[in-house]
């Protein structure tokens, strides 16, 4: 690749090569990359040492700990590696090492931060253009209107015919990134049946990316400066806060001050627990991202979402609303949320088309006035679609024409716990029970919907083994079900090309040795080969 770039005239260019090489530092593969030859000289992000590892598998036959994942880079002056993600200490791993619940892959994440040291006149200007990669605000607007969020809340008129008042809601936008959804929420204006104004009075945007938070805060200040007049409309408060759901301390620092103030300003709240400040928690695929990490983080996230929601005043009214926009299969999320231990909420959903957006301008602020009676009629009817199944069907990846073009939006409306008195309603969930529920739901879902051994795959395996029996002229010597083929042949027949990239032959042998020891068979167990029955049992057990 480097030589081809040179032929094209790219002589002063920095290159990053990264991935799972399945090769240790002393291998010829790695040494060939690090040779000081040609115009490009590659170096690793960190030197290998006795304590380094990117995979650590433990089998009953022994432990295999080694470095096989790398980031190689060129350049010494312009491109500099400033920081490398540290590897977990031995105590942070589970007893079985990798994979595990905390680190669910058999490889660790390899990550590094690089810095370009260029003259000021060559530095690109930082982009402050927000990017609505999931879907734009307009496609979700009908689900976050104040009237929809307080649906079912029966309250007397806030003001007389001559003196109307304003009902202000609070919203928490989790995983905000560079989305302008928070800005759009703050600009919404509605009127209820009594003529009182409904709006969002406080919007809190939280994210782990400090740079994104700085960009959005700067953008908001620019929009305020460009706004000359909003008539007699007063905007609420919007802020951006750092929050890392992996850290309990981070959650408390970001949210507890809000809860404390809320409790002090609400004399009717005598609870010792903190929470219940928000009428809306909006999540655009943050749960999706966390479901790809440790279950501990997912449990913290869902517990914090539930804690944040306003508790209903009585059993006839609804509380805060969790609006989740997700890519995950509908049935999976439905089971995850509806059976969440200790949670009491009504769950609805709809499937909508994605409408990504790039906001290239920083305009003056404008009020988004909602026209009564048209909240649900002003949207494109093609937006609403029937539920779609997952692209993963029976263990095979089968995307249709709607794959990644649609998203499911869940609305979880908090209710009173009927088993507790109204004065004893709680904000918090049992985190341990929530974590166990998440693990059980994930295990059941993927074992059911994406089994490694489907009927179709088993039929193909039996046919391939039949051909192998005939080619080795073993078909008549024994009952075919009892004929064992050598391990190398079995490996070639059992796995697809893509699966072999993830599971090299030496890893397969490790799994096979563990399988044999778990079976505890006698000496007649063919450890140097596999029958078709053993192949099926092996795949099911090792999934």
Secondary structure as GFF3:
##gff-version 3
##sequence-region A 1 543
A	DSSP	alpha_helix	2	7	.	.	.	ID=ss1
A	DSSP	beta_strand	16	20	.	.	.	ID=ss2
A	DSSP	alpha_helix	28	34	.	.	.	ID=ss3
A	DSSP	beta_strand	43	44	.	.	.	ID=ss4
A	DSSP	beta_strand	55	59	.	.	.	ID=ss5
A	DSSP	beta_strand	62	66	.	.	.	ID=ss6
A	DSSP	beta_strand	69	73	.	.	.	ID=ss7
A	DSSP	beta_strand	79	84	.	.	.	ID=ss8
A	DSSP	three_ten_helix	90	92	.	.	.	ID=ss9
A	DSSP	beta_strand	112	116	.	.	.	ID=ss10
A	DSSP	three_ten_helix	120	122	.	.	.	ID=ss11
A	DSSP	beta_strand	131	132	.	.	.	ID=ss12
A	DSSP	alpha_helix	137	144	.	.	.	ID=ss13
A	DSSP	alpha_helix	146	149	.	.	.	ID=ss14
A	DSSP	beta_strand	166	174	.	.	.	ID=ss15
A	DSSP	alpha_helix	181	187	.	.	.	ID=ss16
A	DSSP	beta_strand	188	191	.	.	.	ID=ss17
A	DSSP	beta_strand	197	207	.	.	.	ID=ss18
A	DSSP	alpha_helix	210	226	.	.	.	ID=ss19
A	DSSP	beta_strand	237	242	.	.	.	ID=ss20
A	DSSP	alpha_helix	248	265	.	.	.	ID=ss21
A	DSSP	beta_strand	280	284	.	.	.	ID=ss22
A	DSSP	alpha_helix	286	290	.	.	.	ID=ss23
A	DSSP	alpha_helix	295	308	.	.	.	ID=ss24
A	DSSP	beta_strand	321	326	.	.	.	ID=ss25
A	DSSP	alpha_helix	330	338	.	.	.	ID=ss26
A	DSSP	beta_strand	345	353	.	.	.	ID=ss27
A	DSSP	beta_strand	357	358	.	.	.	ID=ss28
A	DSSP	beta_strand	368	369	.	.	.	ID=ss29
A	DSSP	three_ten_helix	381	383	.	.	.	ID=ss30
A	DSSP	beta_strand	384	385	.	.	.	ID=ss31
A	DSSP	beta_strand	392	393	.	.	.	ID=ss32
A	DSSP	beta_strand	396	397	.	.	.	ID=ss33
A	DSSP	beta_strand	406	414	.	.	.	ID=ss34
A	DSSP	three_ten_helix	422	424	.	.	.	ID=ss35
A	DSSP	alpha_helix	431	449	.	.	.	ID=ss36
A	DSSP	alpha_helix	455	471	.	.	.	ID=ss37
A	DSSP	three_ten_helix	480	482	.	.	.	ID=ss38
A	DSSP	beta_strand	485	486	.	.	.	ID=ss39
A	DSSP	alpha_helix	487	494	.	.	.	ID=ss40
A	DSSP	alpha_helix	497	502	.	.	.	ID=ss41
A	DSSP	alpha_helix	505	519	.	.	.	ID=ss42
A	DSSP	beta_strand	529	530	.	.	.	ID=ss43
A	DSSP	alpha_helix	532	542	.	.	.	ID=ss44
###
